[in-house]
Amino acid sequence: MSTPAARMDGRAWASLLVLCGAVFLEGIDVAMLNVALPSIRADLGLSTGMLSGVISAYVLGYGGFMLLGGRAADLLGRRRVFLFWLVVFLAFSGLGGLATEGWMLLLARFVTGVASAFMMPAGLALVTATFPAGPARTKALGVYAGTAAGGFTLGLVAGGLLTSIGWRWVFFAPVIMAALILIAAVPLIKEPDAPEAGAGRPRGGFDLVGAFSVTGAMLLLAYGVVRLERPSHGAALTACAFAGGLVLLAAFVAIERRAASPLLRLGILRSAALVRTSLSAALFIGAFAGFQFLMTLYLQELRGWTTWETGLAMLVLGVDTVLAPTLTPRLVDRFGNLRVLLGGLVLAAVAYGLFVPVGLDWAYTIMFPIMALLSMAFALAYGPLTMAATDGVDESEHGLAGGLFYTAIQFGTALGLSTVTAVQVAALGGGTSPDAGLDALRTALAVPFAAALLAAVITAFGLRARAAAAHTAARPADPAQEPAETAETVA
């Protein structure tokens, strides 16, 4: 006969599988659509601008509402927010599959992005609240992050297969997945704070003025980042989007300083570790998004491979789905989170660097080990980044910390795609030959390499700062210098 503790443990891991299904759904949804875009354009007759808008609409919804989604999870209840927006995700993914006009796709992707902005922070907060800090949480977050990484990479293969059947299945397949996740989530996922009548949840009202100002700021900034893909097209509008976003962001900071129940406690931004994690996440995911885009262009446009062949070629990237939940937690337990993260970032920079001299006649046997190295890098980096997102943050603010983390990821993705596109277009100029396209692609490949390298440098500084803090704490106490040392530690 099983004990109550064993039943609780079994329930916790069952709920983790449901939450992993949701984060996998979000990742695979984005990756599949990227592969299906050419087929969508051919069927619906969309212009290049409208087709780009299908991707941009999701980025705007996701990036614009992420902070609001993270705080809503803390204030309204993580289970409630997660389930409600899972239903919204399901409904509007279905609308995308039924679309007959470009505007229907834009609406579907925007609302799907908003749904993800509320679901993802709530899901991460549910994981950290369900598993106590220590080996259990490290393992749970390793599984969670590995599943998320697998969604990004395996989505390319699934997208290639589904697109060969019909592009609408790229939208209908997530509907089926979301329905199954919802059926399992209702009985399995419980609000962790419910037994204590909301204990641990922030008190106070909802800061609507702050919510509107920060959402407007994120929408404008995300729009500005997306417009960077074509810097020469409407430069004034791009500048106005950034300026308006910065003005609203400044207004948001002023509002939060005076709000009785702020949407974002500004003190959380004083955490150097949180800032470093967010920057590293933005750079790492942005580098991968840019590389994924360039590899798709290389294989399909320069080498003439089909979407199915492209997906199979990138299947090796999905190895991180196995490595992240099995190998990474053990390495974190032995070497520490930051050391494992630094190793992953360095491996990523090496992999991107090895791809820079890519040629038109490269055999897959040359590409395979480099992509396998990148898969290992993803397995080592993504999990520790997810773990670091809530490390040292009060349980009541895990939704907010998750919102900040996923905001960084989404802006990093948008910035990575926009930057590699802008660099490739500028390097290509008016060239149309395969050699010109290859030269432009090589130039653009320097962007992911530089981004991964910068992320490694930022993490190395964090590792050095942690070592210095540990050394300071280990020194024998000197009563005469105690106030100065305390101030140094806080700084």
C-alpha positions in Angstrom: 0.0 0.0 0.0 1.5 3.4 -1.0 2.0 6.1 1.6 0.5 9.6 1.3 4.0 11.0 0.6 4.5 8.5 -2.2 1.1 9.4 -3.7 2.0 13.1 -3.5 5.3 12.5 -5.1 3.6 10.5 -7.9 1.1 13.3 -8.4 3.8 15.9 -8.5 5.7 14.1 -11.3 2.4 13.4 -13.2 1.6 17.2 -13.1 5.2 17.9 -14.3 4.6 15.7 -17.4 1.5 17.8 -18.1 3.4 21.1 -17.7 6.2 19.6 -19.9 3.5 18.9 -22.5 2.5 22.5 -22.5 6.0 23.9 -22.9 6.7 21.4 -25.6 3.5 22.5 -27.4 4.7 26.1 -27.3 8.1 25.3 -28.7 6.9 22.9 -31.4 4.2 25.3 -32.5 6.7 28.0 -33.3 9.2 25.7 -35.1 6.5 24.0 -37.2 5.1 27.2 -38.5 8.5 28.4 -39.7 8.9 25.4 -41.9 5.3 25.8 -43.3 5.6 29.5 -44.3 6.5 28.9 -48.0 3.5 26.5 -48.4 1.2 29.0 -46.7 2.3 31.8 -49.0 1.7 29.6 -52.1 -1.8 28.5 -51.0 -3.1 31.9 -49.8 -1.2 34.1 -52.1 0.3 36.2 -49.3 2.7 39.0 -49.9 6.2 38.9 -48.3 5.1 41.6 -45.8 2.0 39.6 -44.8 4.0 36.4 -44.5 6.5 38.2 -42.2 3.6 39.5 -40.3 2.5 36.0 -39.4 5.7 35.5 -37.4 5.8 39.1 -36.1 2.2 38.9 -34.8 3.2 36.1 -32.5 6.3 37.9 -31.3 4.2 41.0 -30.6 1.6 39.1 -28.6 4.2 37.1 -26.7 6.7 39.9 -26.0 4.0 42.5 -25.3 2.1 40.6 -22.6 4.7 38.5 -21.0 5.3 40.6 -17.9 1.6 41.0 -17.4 1.2 37.3 -17.8 3.9 36.5 -15.2 2.3 38.9 -12.6 -1.2 37.7 -13.3 0.0 34.1 -12.4 1.2 35.4 -9.0 -1.9 37.4 -8.3 -4.8 35.4 -9.7 -3.5 31.9 -9.2 -1.1 29.9 -11.4 -3.4 27.0 -12.1 -6.3 29.3 -13.1 -4.2 31.4 -15.4 -2.5 28.3 -17.0 -5.8 26.5 -17.7 -7.7 29.5 -19.0 -5.0 30.5 -21.5 -4.4 26.9 -22.6 -8.0 27.0 -23.8 -7.4 30.3 -25.6 -4.3 28.8 -27.2 -6.3 25.8 -28.4 -9.1 27.9 -29.9 -7.0 30.3 -31.8 -4.6 27.7 -33.1 -7.7 26.1 -34.6 -8.6 29.5 -36.1 -5.2 29.6 -37.8 -5.9 26.2 -39.4 -9.2 27.4 -40.8 -7.8 30.7 -42.1 -8.7 31.7 -45.7 -7.3 35.2 -45.5 -4.1 36.8 -44.3 -5.8 38.8 -41.5 -7.2 35.6 -40.0 -3.7 34.2 -39.7 -2.4 37.5 -38.2 -5.2 37.5 -35.6 -4.7 33.8 -34.7 -1.0 34.2 -34.3 -1.3 37.4 -32.2 -3.7 35.9 -29.7 -1.8 32.6 -29.6 1.3 34.7 -28.7 -0.7 36.4 -25.9 -1.9 33.0 -24.7 1.7 31.7 -24.5 2.7 34.9 -22.6 0.3 34.0 -19.8 0.8 30.2 -20.0 4.6 29.9 -19.9 5.3 32.0 -16.7 2.4 30.2 -14.9 3.8 26.8 -16.0 7.3 27.6 -14.8 5.9 28.9 -11.4 3.9 25.8 -11.0 7.0 23.6 -11.5 9.0 25.6 -8.9 6.1 25.7 -6.4 5.4 21.9 -6.7 9.0 20.8 -6.2 11.0 22.1 -3.2 14.4 23.7 -3.7 17.1 21.1 -4.0 17.8 17.9 -6.0 14.0 17.3 -6.7 13.6 20.8 -8.2 16.9 20.6 -10.1 15.7 17.3 -11.7 12.2 18.7 -12.4 13.5 21.8 -14.0 16.0 19.7 -16.1 13.1 17.7 -17.4 11.0 20.8 -18.0 13.8 22.7 -19.8 14.8 19.6 -21.8 11.2 19.2 -23.1 11.1 22.9 -24.0 14.3 22.6 -25.9 13.0 19.5 -27.7 10.0 21.4 -28.8 12.2 23.9 -30.5 14.3 21.4 -32.4 11.8 18.5 -33.1 9.3 21.0 -34.4 11.3 21.3 -37.5 11.0 17.6 -38.3 7.3 17.6 -37.4 6.7 20.7 -39.4 8.3 19.2 -42.5 6.2 16.0 -42.2 2.9 17.8 -41.5 3.5 20.4 -44.3 4.0 17.6 -46.8 0.5 16.4 -45.9 -1.0 20.0 -45.8 0.1 23.2 -44.1 -3.2 23.5 -42.1 -2.1 20.5 -40.0 0.7 22.7 -38.6 -2.2 24.5 -36.8 -4.5 21.5 -36.2 -1.9 19.3 -34.6 -1.4 21.7 -31.7 -5.1 21.8 -31.2 -5.2 18.1 -30.7 -2.1 18.3 -28.4 -3.6 21.2 -26.4 -6.9 19.3 -25.9 -5.1 16.2 -24.5 -3.0 18.4 -22.2 -6.1 20.2 -21.0 -7.9 16.9 -20.3 -5.0 15.7 -18.2 -4.3 19.1 -16.5 -7.7 19.6 -15.0 -7.5 16.7 -12.5 -3.7 16.6 -12.1 -2.6 20.3 -11.6 -3.4 21.9 -8.3 -2.7 25.4 -7.1 0.2 24.9 -4.6 -1.0 27.6 -2.3 -4.6 26.5 -2.2 -4.4 24.5 1.1 -3.3 27.6 3.0 -6.0 29.9 1.4 -3.7 31.8 -0.8 -0.7 31.9 1.5 2.4 33.0 -0.3 0.5 34.9 -2.9 1.1 38.6 -3.2 -1.6 40.7 -1.6 -3.1 43.9 -2.9 -5.0 45.0 -6.1 -4.0 44.7 -9.7 -1.9 47.6 -11.0 -3.9 48.3 -14.2 -2.2 51.6 -15.1 1.2 49.9 -14.8 -0.1 46.9 -16.8 -1.3 49.0 -19.7 1.9 51.1 -19.8 4.3 48.2 -19.7 2.2 46.2 -22.2 2.2 49.2 -24.6 6.0 49.6 -24.1 6.7 45.9 -24.8 4.4 45.9 -27.9 6.2 49.0 -29.3 9.7 47.7 -28.5 8.8 44.3 -30.0 7.5 46.0 -33.1 10.6 48.0 -33.5 12.8 44.9 -33.2 10.7 43.1 -35.8 11.1 46.1 -38.2 14.9 45.8 -37.9 14.7 43.0 -40.5 14.4 45.7 -43.2 16.2 48.7 -41.7 15.9 50.8 -44.9 12.1 50.4 -45.1 10.4 53.1 -43.0 13.4 53.9 -40.8 11.4 56.8 -39.2 8.6 54.5 -38.2 11.1 52.1 -36.6 12.7 54.9 -34.7 9.3 56.1 -33.5 8.4 52.6 -32.3 11.5 52.4 -30.2 11.1 56.0 -28.9 7.5 55.4 -28.0 8.4 52.1 -26.3 11.1 53.8 -24.2 8.8 56.6 -23.2 6.2 54.2 -22.0 8.8 52.1 -20.2 10.0 55.2 -18.4 6.4 56.0 -17.5 6.0 52.5 -16.2 9.0 52.8 -13.9 7.6 56.1 -12.5 4.2 54.5 -12.0 5.7 51.5 -10.2 7.6 53.6 -7.8 4.4 55.2 -6.5 2.0 52.2 -6.9 0.6 50.7 -3.7 0.5 47.3 -5.3 3.1 47.5 -8.2 2.9 45.1 -11.1 6.7 44.8 -11.0 8.5 45.2 -7.8 11.5 47.2 -9.1 13.7 45.8 -6.4 13.8 42.5 -8.2 15.8 44.2 -11.0 18.6 44.9 -8.5 19.5 41.3 -8.6 22.7 41.1 -10.7 22.2 37.3 -11.1 18.7 37.8 -12.6 19.9 40.5 -15.0 22.8 38.3 -16.1 20.5 35.3 -16.6 18.1 37.3 -18.7 20.8 38.8 -20.9 22.5 35.4 -21.4 19.1 33.8 -22.2 18.3 36.5 -24.8 21.7 36.1 -26.4 21.7 32.3 -26.4 18.2 31.8 -27.7 18.6 34.7 -30.2 21.7 33.1 -31.5 19.9 29.7 -32.0 16.9 31.3 -33.6 19.1 33.2 -36.1 21.2 30.0 -36.8 18.1 27.9 -37.3 16.7 30.5 -39.8 20.0 30.7 -41.7 20.4 26.9 -41.9 16.8 26.6 -43.3 17.8 29.1 -46.0 21.0 27.3 -46.7 19.5 23.8 -47.0 16.4 24.8 -48.9 17.3 27.8 -51.1 21.0 27.2 -51.7 21.1 23.4 -51.6 17.6 22.7 -52.9 16.5 20.4 -50.2 12.8 19.8 -49.4 11.2 20.8 -46.1 11.1 17.1 -45.1 14.8 16.7 -45.9 15.6 19.9 -44.0 13.7 18.6 -41.0 15.5 15.3 -41.0 18.9 17.0 -41.3 18.2 18.9 -38.2 16.8 16.0 -36.3 20.1 15.6 -34.5 19.4 18.9 -32.7 16.6 17.0 -30.9 19.1 14.9 -29.0 19.0 17.5 -26.3 15.5 16.2 -25.4 17.2 13.1 -24.0 20.4 14.8 -22.6 18.8 17.8 -20.8 16.6 15.8 -18.3 19.2 13.0 -17.7 22.7 14.4 -18.0 22.3 18.1 -17.2 20.9 17.7 -13.6 23.7 15.4 -12.7 26.3 17.9 -14.0 24.6 20.7 -12.1 24.6 18.7 -8.9 28.3 18.0 -9.3 29.7 21.2 -10.8 27.1 23.9 -10.1 24.6 25.7 -12.3 26.9 28.5 -13.6 29.8 26.2 -14.6 27.5 23.9 -16.6 25.8 26.9 -18.2 29.2 28.4 -19.2 30.3 25.1 -20.7 27.1 25.0 -22.8 27.6 28.6 -24.0 31.2 28.0 -25.0 30.2 24.8 -26.9 27.5 26.8 -28.7 30.1 29.5 -29.7 32.4 26.8 -31.0 29.7 25.1 -33.0 28.6 28.4 -34.7 32.2 29.3 -35.4 32.7 25.9 -37.1 29.7 26.6 -39.4 31.0 30.1 -40.6 33.1 28.7 -43.5 30.2 26.5 -44.8 30.4 25.7 -48.5 27.9 24.8 -51.2 29.4 21.3 -51.5 29.5 20.4 -47.8 28.5 16.8 -47.2 26.1 16.1 -44.4 28.8 14.1 -42.7 30.6 17.4 -42.1 27.4 19.2 -40.8 26.3 16.3 -38.6 29.0 16.5 -35.9 28.7 20.3 -35.7 25.0 20.1 -35.2 25.5 17.3 -32.6 27.8 19.7 -30.8 25.2 22.4 -30.9 22.6 19.9 -29.5 25.0 19.2 -26.6 25.4 22.9 -26.0 21.6 23.4 -25.9 21.2 20.6 -23.4 23.9 22.1 -21.1 22.7 25.7 -21.4 18.9 25.8 -21.6 18.2 23.9 -18.4 20.6 25.9 -16.2 19.2 29.1 -17.6 15.7 28.0 -16.6 16.9 27.0 -13.2 18.7 30.4 -12.7 15.5 32.3 -13.7 14.0 31.8 -10.2 17.1 31.1 -8.2 17.1 33.3 -5.1 13.7 34.8 -5.9 10.9 34.6 -3.3 8.3 31.9 -4.1 5.6 34.5 -4.3 7.4 36.2 -7.2 8.2 33.1 -9.3 5.6 34.0 -11.8 7.1 37.4 -12.2 10.6 36.0 -12.5 9.4 33.6 -15.1 7.8 36.5 -17.0 11.0 38.4 -17.0 12.9 35.2 -18.2 10.5 34.5 -21.1 10.4 38.1 -22.0 14.2 38.0 -22.4 13.9 34.8 -24.5 11.2 36.3 -26.8 13.0 39.5 -27.4 16.2 37.6 -27.9 14.4 35.4 -30.5 13.0 38.5 -32.3 16.3 40.3 -32.2 18.3 37.3 -33.4 16.0 36.8 -36.4 15.9 40.5 -37.2 19.7 40.9 -36.9 20.7 37.9 -39.1 18.1 39.0 -41.7 19.3 42.5 -41.8 23.0 41.5 -42.0 22.2 38.9 -44.7 20.2 41.4 -46.8 22.9 44.1 -46.5 25.6 41.6 -47.4 23.7 40.2 -50.4 23.0 43.6 -51.9 21.7 43.0 -55.4 23.4 39.7 -55.8 21.4 36.7 -57.1 24.0 34.0 -57.7 24.4 31.1 -55.4 27.9 32.3 -54.6 26.6 35.7 -53.6 23.9 34.1 -51.4 26.6 31.9 -49.8 28.8 34.9 -49.0 25.9 36.7 -47.5 25.0 33.7 -45.4 28.5 33.3 -44.1 28.5 37.0 -43.1 25.2 36.5 -41.2 26.5 33.4 -39.4 28.9 35.7 -37.6 25.9 37.0 -35.6 25.0 33.8 -33.7 28.7 33.2 -33.1 29.2 36.7 -31.6 26.0 36.4 -29.5 26.9 33.0 -28.0 30.4 34.3 -27.3 29.0 37.4 -25.5 26.6 35.3 -23.5 29.6 33.1 -22.4 31.5 36.3 -21.3 28.5 37.5 -19.3 28.2 34.1 -17.5 31.9 34.0 -16.8 31.6 37.3 -15.0 28.7 35.9 -13.0 30.8 32.9 -12.1 33.6 35.1 -11.0 31.3 37.3 -9.0 29.8 34.3 -7.2 33.3 33.0 -6.4 34.3 36.4 -5.0 31.2 36.5 -2.9 31.8 33.0 -1.5 35.4 33.9 -0.7 34.3 37.0 1.1 31.7 35.1 3.1 34.4 32.5 4.0 36.9 35.0 5.4 37.3 35.1 9.2 35.0 37.8 10.7 36.8 41.1 11.5 34.5 43.2 13.8 36.2 46.4 12.8 35.5 45.8 9.1 32.1 44.1 9.4 30.0 47.1 8.1 32.2 47.6 5.1 32.2 44.0 4.2 28.5 43.8 4.5 28.1 46.7 2.2 30.5 45.2 -0.3 28.5 41.9 -0.3 25.2 43.7 -1.0 26.8 45.7 -3.8 
